Amino acid sequence: MTSNSVHDLVNQVFQSLSIDKKRSNGLNNLGIPSFVLEWLIDKIVPGMGNLNDLELNKVNDFLQKAFPKKDDQEVIKFKLIQGQTHKLIALLQVRIKLDSNSKQIPEPLANIPALNFSDCEISTDIVERYQRLLRQGVWGKITLRLKSNVNGNFKVSVTDFDPFQSSEVDLQEYAECRSHFTTEQWRDLMFCSMGYNPEHPNYNYRSKTWMLTRLIPLVESNYHIMELAPKGTGKSFVYENINNKVSVVSGGKITPAKLFIDGKTKEVGLLGRYDVVVLDEIQSLTFDNPDEIIGPLKTYLANGSYNRSGFSDIPIASDCSLVLLGNIELDEDQRPKNRYNLMKNLRNFFSETAFLDRFSGILPGWEIPKFQRDMIANQIVLKMDFFGEALLSLRRDNRFYQYAEQHTQFAHQTITVRDEKAILKTASGFLKILYPHLQLTLQDYQRDCLEPAREIRQQIRNILYNLDDEYKKYGKEIYVDVK
């Protein structure tokens, strides 16, 4: 998007669902996800252009009062025991704890992770109204009071809740909105809504394509991909800011309980609760017992369900997409140092071909420029909460995969079943992002969807070909065309 007329078009078509990114620039370092921050700015100081000093002070004052700090827990407790109510903005989650020894029907219990408050009272009326609280939780304005229960014990109670995340998107209306834009305008709108400046000279067509690929795990269920890139390309930025149905885990130790199911509490792990799970800094991931992770994970990547031996009798099905992000070193030509085995400096199991083959592809992050301050979006874009919900709403629409099937021709002597499925899912993802109205030519499909899908899968083939003689019978190159 390069002209005021396009900015006016975004405003005209999306109206209250759009926002001027200049409003939030400079506030992104507060640790608040963009989908929350933009909603607040639009409520507190609606308008266009950079925030003036008065508006900035108003926003900062609100954030200071409404967002709890890590050491606020005891201060808030003190206010509550004085009989005061306390209002804050945070993520609220609700869990139901079943106790086989109890004779009473369990009540829902609320958790506020920002304050490390757990097992707070919450009325079933609130849970009935906002059942997403039972899943990943919902951001909103929470009202707390201290109340005594029937046993005379005092507990923190959630007495009111006002959510402010976008509800499910009308996809037909969204598709109609797309028809007002050219492909280039829409492509830049998607890119810009992610938080990047499409007018920056360092971003070319290919680098924009690979960055838009980061959205495919949101629009495609059970879509598993790796991104390998040098440090500083902003690999995790969009996942951390787009929607709380996306969970980002950065480095450190991963346990079977965290990923699959907790044997003590029987609580379902990340893969069963979120739409997208992102494991960042995979070069530094550690496992107590890799076999307890990799075995069930390979099963999950293959068929969308897992069963942790000894803890769950029935397999847990999920449509969660898994994203692995890792840092690699580049040579003087800005290409991977180990271009014939991109897994070389990662944990050994990443080089296991049966594991690697289950991923749809490897995003070539070495073609993405390192992030600089002037690469931040400053245009009129879709509000992040709406943008994230629109993408996630597309997961259940199978028309795009059908289009890819009908218009893709494989040279079957070079293709495995997993190659075919991976390419079709990636092409379907690009269709959902760029052509949600499904109005395009075969040339559009080949250029914007099929060819990048082939390239992403080709990265997997290159490694399999070099590591395992079994794959040499298919040849090194994957050949696909439109039909």
Residue pairs with C-beta under 8 A, 6 or more apart in sequence:
1 7
1 10
1 185
1 188
1 189
1 192
1 198
1 199
1 379
1 380
2 199
6 185
7 379
7 380
9 180
9 181
9 185
10 18
10 189
10 379
10 380
10 381
10 382
11 18
11 380
13 177
13 180
13 181
14 177
14 382
14 386
17 382
17 383
17 386
18 380
18 381
18 382
18 383
19 38
19 41
19 42
19 380
19 381
19 382
19 383
20 47
20 48
20 49
20 379
20 380
21 192
21 195
21 376
21 377
21 378
21 379
21 380
21 381
22 48
22 49
22 50
22 51
22 378
23 38
23 41
23 42
23 45
23 47
23 48
23 49
23 50
23 51
24 34
24 37
24 38
24 41
25 50
25 376
25 378
26 51
27 37
27 41
27 59
28 34
28 37
28 376
30 37
30 63
30 67
32 63
32 67
33 139
33 240
33 241
33 242
33 244
33 384
34 195
34 241
34 242
34 384
35 139
35 165
35 241
35 242
35 243
35 244
35 383
35 384
35 385
35 387
35 388
36 89
36 139
36 164
36 385
38 383
38 384
38 385
39 164
39 165
39 383
39 385
40 59
40 62
40 63
40 89
40 164
41 51
41 59
42 383
43 164
44 58
44 59
44 62
45 51
45 55
45 58
45 59
47 55
51 59
66 87
66 88
66 89
66 141
67 88
67 89
67 90
67 114
68 76
68 88
68 90
68 114
68 115
72 115
73 115
73 116
73 117
76 86
76 88
76 115
76 144
77 156
79 86
80 86
80 144
80 145
80 146
80 156
81 146
81 154
83 146
85 143
85 144
85 145
85 159
86 143
86 144
86 145
87 141
87 142
87 143
87 144
88 112
88 114
88 115
88 141
88 142
88 144
89 139
89 140
89 141
89 142
90 112
90 113
90 114
90 115
90 139
90 142
91 112
91 113
91 114
91 137
91 138
91 139
91 244
92 110
92 111
92 112
92 133
92 137
92 138
92 139
92 140
92 142
92 158
92 161
93 110
93 111
93 112
93 113
93 133
93 136
93 137
94 108
94 109
94 110
94 111
94 122
94 127
94 133
94 134
94 137
95 108
95 109
95 111
95 134
95 267
96 106
96 108
96 109
96 134
97 106
97 109
97 265
98 106
98 266
99 106
107 121
107 124
108 122
108 124
108 127
108 134
109 118
109 119
109 120
109 121
109 122
110 117
110 119
110 120
110 121
110 122
110 133
110 158
111 117
111 118
111 119
111 120
111 137
112 118
112 120
112 142
117 156
119 155
120 144
120 155
120 156
120 157
120 158
121 147
121 149
121 155
121 156
121 157
121 158
122 157
122 158
122 161
123 158
123 159
126 133
126 158
126 160
126 161
127 133
127 134
130 138
130 161
130 163
132 138
132 165
133 161
135 245
135 273
136 244
136 245
136 247
136 273
136 274
136 275
137 244
138 161
138 163
138 165
138 244
139 163
139 164
139 165
139 244
140 161
140 162
140 163
140 164
140 165
141 160
141 161
141 162
141 164
142 158
142 160
142 161
143 158
143 159
143 160
143 161
144 156
144 157
144 158
144 159
145 156
145 157
145 159
146 154
146 155
146 156
146 157
147 154
147 155
147 157
147 159
148 154
148 155
149 155
164 385
165 244
165 385
165 389
166 383
166 385
166 386
166 388
166 389
167 389
168 389
168 393
169 386
169 389
169 390
169 393
171 390
171 393
171 394
171 397
171 436
174 390
174 393
174 436
175 436
175 437
175 438
176 437
178 186
178 435
178 436
178 437
179 437
179 439
181 189
183 434
183 435
183 440
183 444
183 448
186 434
187 198
187 208
187 212
187 434
187 448
188 198
189 381
189 382
190 212
190 215
190 433
190 434
191 198
191 203
191 208
191 211
191 212
192 198
192 377
192 379
192 381
193 377
193 381
193 382
193 384
193 387
194 211
194 212
194 214
194 215
194 238
194 242
194 377
195 237
195 238
195 241
195 376
195 377
195 384
196 203
196 211
196 234
196 375
196 376
196 377
197 203
197 374
197 375
197 376
197 377
197 378
197 379
198 208
198 377
198 379
199 379
200 372
200 374
200 375
202 369
202 372
202 375
203 211
203 369
203 375
206 367
207 367
207 368
207 369
209 448
209 452
210 363
210 364
210 365
210 367
210 368
210 452
211 368
212 430
212 433
212 434
213 225
213 363
213 426
213 429
213 430
213 452
213 456
214 227
214 235
214 238
214 239
214 323
214 363
215 238
215 391
215 429
215 433
216 223
216 225
216 426
216 429
216 430
216 433
217 223
217 224
217 225
217 276
217 321
217 322
217 323
218 242
218 243
218 246
218 275
218 276
218 321
218 388
218 391
218 392
218 395
219 391
219 392
219 394
219 395
219 429
219 432
219 433
220 321
220 395
220 425
220 426
220 428
220 429
220 432
221 275
221 319
221 320
221 321
221 395
221 396
222 304
222 318
222 319
222 320
222 321
223 321
223 360
223 425
223 426
223 429
224 301
224 321
224 322
224 323
224 358
224 359
224 360
225 321
225 323
225 324
225 359
225 360
225 361
225 362
225 363
225 456
226 282
226 323
226 324
226 325
226 326
226 359
226 361
226 362
226 363
227 235
227 323
227 324
227 325
227 326
227 362
227 363
227 365
228 326
228 327
228 328
228 336
228 342
228 362
228 363
228 364
228 365
228 366
229 235
229 325
229 326
229 327
229 328
229 363
229 365
229 366
229 368
230 327
230 328
230 329
230 330
230 365
230 366
230 370
231 327
232 370
232 371
233 365
233 368
233 369
233 370
233 371
234 368
234 371
235 280
235 325
235 365
236 248
236 250
236 278
236 280
236 325
237 371
239 246
239 248
239 276
239 278
239 323
240 246
240 248
241 384
242 384
242 387
242 388
242 391
243 275
243 384
243 385
243 388
243 389
243 392
245 274
245 275
245 276
245 388
245 392
246 274
246 275
246 276
246 277
246 278
246 388
247 270
247 273
247 274
247 276
247 277
247 278
248 278
248 280
249 258
249 270
249 277
249 278
249 279
249 280
250 280
250 281
251 280
251 281
251 282
251 284
251 285
252 284
252 285
252 286
253 285
253 286
253 287
253 288
254 279
254 285
254 286
254 287
254 293
255 287
255 288
256 269
256 289
256 292
256 293
256 296
256 308
257 263
257 264
257 269
258 269
258 270
259 269
259 270
259 271
259 277
259 293
259 297
260 269
260 271
260 272
260 296
260 306
260 308
260 311
260 312
260 316
261 267
261 268
261 269
261 272
261 308
261 311
261 312
261 316
262 269
262 311
263 308
263 310
263 311
266 311
268 316
270 277
270 320
271 277
271 300
271 306
271 316
271 318
271 320
271 322
272 316
272 318
272 320
273 320
274 320
275 319
275 320
275 321
275 392
275 395
276 320
276 321
276 322
276 323
277 320
277 321
277 322
277 323
278 323
278 324
278 325
279 285
279 322
279 323
279 324
279 325
280 325
281 325
281 326
281 327
282 324
282 325
282 326
282 346
282 347
282 350
283 326
283 327
283 345
283 346
283 347
285 347
287 293
290 347
290 349
292 308
294 349
294 352
294 355
296 306
296 307
296 308
296 309
297 306
297 355
298 354
298 355
298 358
299 305
299 306
299 307
300 306
300 318
300 322
301 322
301 355
301 358
301 359
302 358
304 317
304 318
304 319
305 315
305 316
305 317
305 318
306 315
306 316
306 318
307 314
307 315
307 316
319 395
324 359
326 346
328 336
328 337
328 338
328 342
328 345
328 366
329 336
329 337
329 345
330 336
330 337
330 366
331 337
334 366
335 366
336 342
336 366
338 344
338 345
340 462
340 463
340 466
341 351
341 463
341 466
341 467
342 362
342 459
342 463
343 350
343 351
343 356
343 463
344 351
349 355
350 356
351 463
351 467
353 463
353 464
353 467
353 468
353 470
353 471
356 460
356 463
356 464
357 416
357 418
357 460
357 464
358 418
359 422
359 460
360 421
360 422
360 425
360 426
360 456
360 457
360 460
361 422
361 426
361 453
361 455
361 456
361 457
361 458
361 459
361 460
362 456
362 459
362 460
362 463
363 456
363 459
364 455
364 456
364 459
369 375
381 387
382 390
391 432
391 433
394 400
394 432
394 436
397 432
399 438
400 428
400 429
400 431
400 432
400 438
401 424
401 425
401 428
403 428
403 431
403 438
403 445
404 424
404 427
404 428
404 431
404 449
404 450
405 424
406 483
407 442
407 445
407 482
407 483
408 423
408 424
408 427
408 450
408 480
408 481
408 482
408 483
409 480
409 481
409 482
409 483
410 419
410 420
410 423
410 479
410 480
411 479
411 480
411 481
413 474
413 475
414 474
414 475
414 477
414 478
414 479
415 474
415 478
415 479
415 480
416 474
419 457
419 461
419 478
422 453
422 456
422 457
422 460
423 450
423 453
423 454
423 457
423 478
423 480
424 453
426 449
426 452
426 453
426 456
426 457
427 445
427 449
427 450
427 453
430 448
430 449
430 452
430 453
431 438
431 440
431 445
431 449
434 448
434 449
435 444
435 448
435 449
440 448
442 482
445 482
446 481
446 482
450 480
450 482
454 478
454 480
457 478
458 477
458 478
461 471
461 474
461 476
461 477
461 478
462 476
464 471
465 471
465 472
465 474
465 476
